[in-house]
């Protein structure tokens, strides 16, 4: 392109020159089309990615993203009954009423009573909340829809609410049925007044739809909602009002009798020493949940297998308890003689104080074999019975036992090591 001023100067002085016009229509079109093609390509890539994640192919799978992802177990397919649940007799008794309602709805409403719409199982992890829900379906012989609370929410707005609607629609078609929502706190966290967004984020829309569905069916529909959580304090109050999750069943860690019952269920799958007393094992495991006890039985069986033993004995269970409580042995962590001496005096201090103070738990074992992360030794105490209350003196004695190792190091060496920090 020739500058007009330069062209006039060339003509003025009689300079011969030529000019050529350049056609720029193709570059102009490409500058508009290429960004659009890139955008469309990225869009189709995302469509295919989320379609594959949703279990479908192409647009068909993508369009099904609003469908419920609940696992459906038909009649008697859960493989679990109340015979498989032990150690939670009170919770089991509460849920037997739900089973009776599903089996005999007419008799249940004879006097005008209505069954609870929703039952919330509350308790720490590993106590058997999910197992109880599956046992209810197995006993009642009805379809069982199981889904996690986190599976409702996706990045696309409206997907969670669509999945809630689809889940309840499927359950109504197969009624009588049970819907089980695992980890309800992932979906039903209490709503707060947000400064931005106007309260219309995806989680709130999903929770609102769940509340609508809970209000949308009555007790005569033979549809029961079960859910579990280990954090009931963070749930939205609207979920817990009467007419929704109006019954809460507390599932606690088992006591000694409950632990014996749970052990009886799990040891039936292993070759046990005929002379083994399960009450001895139950006494070694205060505070263990049902999942912990199942893991304990498996660890003991693995130890016996490594030793080529014919049966699983009390020794295997004792070592399995130590492995679960204190961690794995660190046989390659070799301490020099001075460090071993310090650790031995430290653990001796814990044990000596525990044996001297009245009301302290009995000393079960003292070891200076390193275990777990950072533990160079340990002193295990075992209570003789389940306790629910403690006096001020007992709490002070426990604190004294915890400080016993530090005091022993100071008395023997005149200083403290990092192990007593």
HUNOR-V513440 format. One record per backbone hydrogen bond with DSSP energy under -1.0 kcal/mol. CO is the residue of the C=O (numbers start at 0). NH is the residue of the N-H. If there is no record, write none. Layout:
BEGIN
<<CO & NH> <CO & NH>>
END
This chain:
BEGIN
<<2 & 6> <3 & 7> <4 & 8> <5 & 9> <6 & 10> <7 & 11> <8 & 12> <9 & 14> <23 & 27> <24 & 28> <25 & 29> <26 & 30> <28 & 31> <28 & 32> <29 & 33> <32 & 36> <33 & 37> <34 & 38> <35 & 39> <36 & 40> <37 & 41> <38 & 42> <39 & 43> <40 & 44> <41 & 45> <42 & 46> <43 & 47> <44 & 48> <45 & 49> <46 & 50> <47 & 51> <48 & 52> <49 & 53> <50 & 55> <51 & 54> <56 & 60> <57 & 61> <58 & 62> <61 & 64> <63 & 66> <70 & 145> <72 & 143> <73 & 76> <80 & 83> <81 & 84> <87 & 91> <88 & 92> <89 & 93> <90 & 94> <91 & 95> <94 & 98> <95 & 99> <96 & 100> <97 & 101> <98 & 102> <99 & 103> <103 & 107> <104 & 108> <106 & 109> <108 & 111> <116 & 224> <117 & 246> <118 & 226> <119 & 248> <120 & 228> <121 & 250> <123 & 126> <125 & 290> <127 & 131> <128 & 132> <129 & 133> <130 & 134> <131 & 135> <132 & 136> <133 & 137> <134 & 138> <135 & 139> <136 & 140> <136 & 141> <142 & 177> <143 & 72> <144 & 179> <145 & 70> <146 & 181> <147 & 150> <148 & 151> <155 & 158> <157 & 161> <158 & 162> <159 & 163> <160 & 164> <161 & 165> <162 & 166> <163 & 167> <164 & 168> <165 & 169> <166 & 170> <167 & 171> <168 & 172> <169 & 173> <171 & 174> <176 & 223> <177 & 144> <178 & 225> <179 & 146> <180 & 227> <181 & 148> <182 & 185> <183 & 186> <183 & 187> <187 & 235> <196 & 199> <200 & 204> <201 & 205> <202 & 206> <203 & 207> <204 & 208> <205 & 209> <206 & 210> <207 & 211> <208 & 212> <209 & 213> <210 & 214> <217 & 220> <221 & 176> <223 & 178> <224 & 118> <225 & 180> <226 & 120> <227 & 183> <228 & 122> <230 & 233> <231 & 234> <233 & 189> <235 & 238> <238 & 244> <240 & 243> <243 & 117> <243 & 245> <246 & 119> <248 & 121> <254 & 258> <255 & 259> <256 & 260> <257 & 261> <258 & 262> <259 & 263> <260 & 264> <261 & 265> <262 & 266> <265 & 268> <266 & 269> <270 & 311> <272 & 275> <276 & 279> <277 & 281> <278 & 282> <284 & 287> <288 & 292> <289 & 293> <290 & 294> <291 & 295> <292 & 296> <293 & 297> <294 & 298> <295 & 299> <296 & 300> <297 & 301> <298 & 302> <299 & 303> <300 & 304> <301 & 305> <302 & 306> <303 & 308> <304 & 307> <311 & 272> <312 & 316> <313 & 317> <314 & 318> <315 & 319> <316 & 320> <317 & 321> <318 & 322> <319 & 323> <320 & 324> <321 & 325> <327 & 371> <329 & 332> <331 & 333> <335 & 339> <336 & 340> <337 & 341> <338 & 342> <339 & 343> <340 & 344> <341 & 345> <342 & 346> <343 & 347> <344 & 348> <345 & 349> <346 & 350> <347 & 351> <348 & 352> <349 & 353> <350 & 354> <351 & 355> <352 & 356> <356 & 359> <361 & 381> <364 & 379> <366 & 377> <369 & 329> <374 & 370> <377 & 366> <379 & 363> <379 & 364> <390 & 394> <391 & 395> <392 & 396> <393 & 397> <394 & 398> <395 & 399> <396 & 400> <397 & 401> <398 & 402> <402 & 406> <403 & 407> <404 & 408> <405 & 409> <406 & 410> <407 & 411> <408 & 412> <409 & 413> <416 & 419> <417 & 420>>
END
